[in-house]
Amino acid sequence: PRKGYTYWNTILRGGCRYTSYDLFYQGEVTAHTDYLTDRIADNAIDYLRHHRTEKPFYLGIHFTAPHTPWDREEHPAEIWDLYENADFQSIPWAPVHKDQMQNPFIGDTAEKRRELIRGYFTAVTAMDRAIGRVLDAVGELGLEKDTLVIFTGDNGMNVGQHGIWGKGNGTYPQNFYEESIRVPLIFRVPGKEPRTVSDMVSHVDIFPTILALCGVDAASDRPCGSS
């Protein structure tokens, strides 16, 4: 269990398959074969319904998606089938980079490239649906009007852009391409109208932003990052 957490339910290792994995909860390790993305969402909803108190709470939901593996058998067939005829024109084709580090997911043929991108899109879509279920539970429990929701990711991903297959700091050539360093960042703030912020932002800015939104003055405790 990690310091500061009263509820700790997590995969046992840093990475795993979507259909075969271990969970660690209350000192016990259990094996599972149901779809991991849905399991993580189910656990989050279980926390919201049965484990939280009436005090303000923080809930961190950390999906493995859309990390590899992207194989067809790892993901729900009904979502995989959504991309049966997709041409993925949003991802430009490029030959594999001459310095590409070897890994199991390199689209070095047209067929393999399409299947890998299809798996990536499937993993994203499955995660999107799971997040929707969590947000539905937040609304059903009457928490929507006083709950700050933040969606972000830990790194970008090249799925063939610039001939690279992998994330910027975990592949060769290491790189600062847009696809590597840009991540999604969405704040849903009760009482605030939707808008787009074009300023450059880093993850070090998220914590002081949360503090500011909650009316907490802790600037002296944070040497970096700004709201």
Backbone torsions as a table, in degrees:
resi	resn	phi	psi	omega
1	PRO	NA	140.1	-177.5
2	ARG	-90.5	147.8	-179.2
3	LYS	-56.4	131.6	176.3
4	GLY	93.7	-10.6	-178.7
5	TYR	-99.2	136.5	172.9
6	THR	-98.6	-18.4	179.3
7	TYR	-131.5	120.2	-174.1
8	TRP	-136.2	106.5	-175.9
9	ASN	-135.3	107.7	-166.4
10	THR	-146.0	159.9	170.6
11	ILE	-65.3	151.9	-172.3
12	LEU	-77.5	-32.0	-176.1
13	ARG	-116.8	176.4	-178.2
14	GLY	-70.0	-26.7	179.0
15	GLY	-149.8	160.9	-177.6
16	CYS	-167.1	175.2	173.4
17	ARG	-76.7	165.8	178.4
18	TYR	-83.6	-19.2	-174.2
19	THR	-120.5	10.3	176.2
20	SER	-157.0	108.1	-173.2
21	TYR	-158.9	164.0	176.9
22	ASP	-110.9	144.0	173.8
23	LEU	-117.4	143.8	176.3
24	PHE	-112.9	120.2	-178.6
25	TYR	-150.9	127.2	179.1
26	GLN	52.5	42.4	175.2
27	GLY	81.5	-0.3	-178.5
28	GLU	-116.7	146.6	176.6
29	VAL	-107.9	127.8	179.1
30	THR	-127.1	146.2	-179.9
31	ALA	-96.4	143.1	-176.5
32	HIS	-138.7	152.9	178.1
33	THR	-128.5	-2.7	176.0
34	ASP	-74.1	165.7	-173.1
35	TYR	-64.5	121.7	-170.6
36	LEU	-60.1	-42.3	-178.9
37	THR	-58.0	-43.4	178.3
38	ASP	-68.5	-36.5	178.5
39	ARG	-62.9	-42.7	179.4
40	ILE	-62.2	-42.8	177.3
41	ALA	-64.4	-41.2	178.2
42	ASP	-60.0	-42.4	179.2
43	ASN	-64.2	-39.0	179.2
44	ALA	-64.9	-43.4	178.7
45	ILE	-65.5	-37.7	176.5
46	ASP	-60.7	-41.8	176.8
47	TYR	-61.0	-47.0	-178.3
48	LEU	-60.5	-38.3	-175.0
49	ARG	-84.1	-31.7	-167.4
50	HIS	-127.7	-16.2	-171.2
51	HIS	-117.0	-19.8	-179.3
52	ARG	-76.6	160.2	173.5
53	THR	-104.4	-176.3	179.0
54	GLU	-81.7	-3.8	177.0
55	LYS	-76.2	159.6	173.6
56	PRO	-54.6	141.5	-175.8
57	PHE	-135.1	158.0	170.3
58	TYR	-117.1	130.8	176.8
59	LEU	-124.7	114.6	177.2
60	GLY	-100.1	121.1	-179.0
61	ILE	-115.4	112.7	-171.7
62	HIS	-116.4	94.4	177.9
63	PHE	-71.6	146.3	170.1
64	THR	-76.9	-28.4	178.7
65	ALA	-61.9	145.9	3.3
66	PRO	-96.4	38.2	179.9
67	HIS	-62.5	157.1	171.4
68	THR	-59.3	156.9	10.0
69	PRO	-83.3	149.2	-179.8
70	TRP	-110.8	16.0	-179.1
71	ASP	-64.2	149.1	-176.0
72	ARG	-54.9	-43.7	-175.5
73	GLU	-70.6	-8.3	-179.1
74	GLU	-87.6	-9.8	-170.7
75	HIS	-131.3	159.4	-177.9
76	PRO	-60.8	132.7	-176.7
77	ALA	-62.1	-36.6	-176.0
78	GLU	-67.9	-26.9	176.3
79	ILE	-83.8	-41.6	175.4
80	TRP	-54.1	-41.6	-176.7
81	ASP	-67.6	-19.7	178.0
82	LEU	-61.5	-25.0	-175.3
83	TYR	-106.8	24.8	-177.4
84	GLU	-57.2	-43.5	-175.6
85	ASN	-112.6	16.9	-178.7
86	ALA	-70.8	140.7	178.8
87	ASP	-102.6	-8.3	175.8
88	PHE	53.2	45.9	-179.1
89	GLN	-66.8	-18.0	179.5
90	SER	-70.1	-13.8	179.9
91	ILE	-110.9	107.4	-177.4
92	PRO	-66.8	143.7	177.9
93	TRP	-79.0	143.1	173.5
94	ALA	-151.4	146.1	176.6
95	PRO	-64.9	153.1	-178.4
96	VAL	-59.2	132.2	-177.9
97	HIS	-60.0	142.1	-176.3
98	LYS	-63.8	-23.3	-179.9
99	ASP	-104.1	14.8	-178.8
100	GLN	-59.3	127.3	175.5
101	MET	-71.4	140.9	-179.5
102	GLN	-68.7	132.5	173.1
103	ASN	-153.7	168.9	-174.7
104	PRO	-72.0	-11.4	-176.2
105	PHE	-119.7	78.4	175.7
106	ILE	-124.5	121.3	-178.9
107	GLY	-84.0	72.7	-174.9
108	ASP	-86.4	-3.9	171.2
109	THR	-128.1	159.8	-178.9
110	ALA	-60.3	-40.8	-178.8
111	GLU	-67.6	-45.0	-179.5
112	LYS	-66.9	-40.0	178.1
113	ARG	-57.7	-47.1	-177.7
114	ARG	-64.3	-41.0	-178.9
115	GLU	-67.0	-37.9	179.3
116	LEU	-68.0	-45.2	178.6
117	ILE	-64.3	-38.3	177.4
118	ARG	-61.0	-42.1	177.6
119	GLY	-64.9	-38.4	178.1
120	TYR	-63.4	-47.5	178.8
121	PHE	-62.4	-38.5	178.9
122	THR	-62.7	-43.5	179.7
123	ALA	-63.5	-39.5	178.4
124	VAL	-65.1	-45.5	-178.0
125	THR	-64.0	-41.3	178.1
126	ALA	-62.8	-39.9	177.6
127	MET	-66.3	-40.8	178.9
128	ASP	-58.9	-43.8	178.2
129	ARG	-64.3	-39.6	179.9
130	ALA	-64.7	-41.6	177.3
131	ILE	-62.6	-38.8	176.9
132	GLY	-58.3	-39.7	178.8
133	ARG	-66.4	-37.9	177.7
134	VAL	-65.2	-43.3	179.5
135	LEU	-65.7	-35.0	175.3
136	ASP	-61.0	-41.2	179.4
137	ALA	-65.6	-39.2	176.5
138	VAL	-58.0	-43.8	179.0
139	GLY	-67.5	-43.7	-178.7
140	GLU	-63.1	-30.4	-179.0
141	LEU	-88.0	4.0	177.5
142	GLY	73.2	24.5	-177.1
143	LEU	-99.4	-4.3	-170.3
144	GLU	-62.7	-36.5	-172.9
145	LYS	-77.4	-13.7	179.1
146	ASP	-133.2	28.9	178.6
147	THR	-121.6	123.3	174.1
148	LEU	-83.9	126.6	179.3
149	VAL	-114.4	129.1	178.8
150	ILE	-123.8	130.2	175.0
151	PHE	-119.1	127.1	177.3
152	THR	-154.9	180.0	179.1
153	GLY	-137.2	165.8	-174.4
154	ASP	-93.2	-16.8	176.6
155	ASN	-165.3	160.8	174.3
156	GLY	-82.9	-172.1	-176.6
157	MET	-155.2	132.5	171.4
158	ASN	-97.2	121.6	173.3
159	VAL	-115.9	58.4	178.8
160	GLY	107.1	-16.6	177.4
161	GLN	-59.6	136.2	-179.5
162	HIS	61.9	14.0	-178.7
163	GLY	78.4	13.5	-174.9
164	ILE	-109.1	139.5	176.2
165	TRP	-123.5	102.2	-179.4
166	GLY	143.3	174.5	179.6
167	LYS	-85.7	158.8	-169.5
168	GLY	-60.7	-38.4	-175.9
169	ASN	-98.0	3.1	-176.5
170	GLY	-123.0	18.8	-179.8
171	THR	-145.3	171.3	171.9
172	TYR	-122.7	132.6	5.5
173	PRO	-78.0	133.7	172.1
174	GLN	-60.8	144.9	-168.4
175	ASN	-156.4	164.4	175.3
176	PHE	-118.9	34.4	174.9
177	TYR	-62.9	153.6	179.4
178	GLU	-52.0	-41.6	-177.3
179	GLU	-64.4	-23.3	-179.0
180	SER	-86.0	-40.4	-169.5
181	ILE	-101.3	-16.8	179.8
182	ARG	-86.3	136.4	178.8
183	VAL	-131.3	157.4	174.9
184	PRO	-67.5	147.1	174.3
185	LEU	-151.6	109.2	-179.5
186	ILE	-127.4	127.3	172.2
187	PHE	-108.1	125.2	170.8
188	ARG	-107.1	106.6	-171.9
189	VAL	-110.7	120.0	178.1
190	PRO	-55.1	131.7	176.4
191	GLY	85.9	-3.1	-179.6
192	LYS	-110.2	136.6	179.6
193	GLU	-73.6	147.9	178.6
194	PRO	-62.4	140.1	174.6
195	ARG	-158.3	161.8	177.9
196	THR	-104.2	130.2	177.1
197	VAL	-106.0	120.6	-175.3
198	SER	-96.3	-1.1	178.5
199	ASP	-63.3	150.2	173.6
200	MET	-71.3	131.4	-174.9
201	VAL	-132.0	145.6	174.6
202	SER	-120.7	160.9	179.2
203	HIS	-61.2	-22.9	177.5
204	VAL	-65.7	-15.3	179.4
205	ASP	-84.9	-13.1	-173.7
206	ILE	-68.1	-47.3	-176.9
207	PHE	-61.3	-50.1	177.4
208	PRO	-62.4	-27.6	176.2
209	THR	-67.8	-42.4	176.9
210	ILE	-60.9	-44.4	179.9
211	LEU	-60.2	-44.0	-178.8
212	ALA	-63.9	-42.9	180.0
213	LEU	-64.2	-29.7	179.8
214	CYS	-91.6	3.5	177.6
215	GLY	74.1	27.5	-178.6
216	VAL	-104.5	124.4	178.4
217	ASP	-96.5	101.3	-179.2
218	ALA	-133.4	32.5	-175.2
219	ALA	-59.5	-36.1	-176.6
220	SER	-68.9	-16.5	-179.0
221	ASP	-92.0	-5.5	-175.1
222	ARG	-119.9	103.7	-178.7
223	PRO	-73.0	-16.3	-179.5
224	CYS	-141.9	160.1	-178.7
225	GLY	88.3	150.4	179.5
226	SER	-145.4	155.1	-179.9
227	SER	-68.2	NA	NA
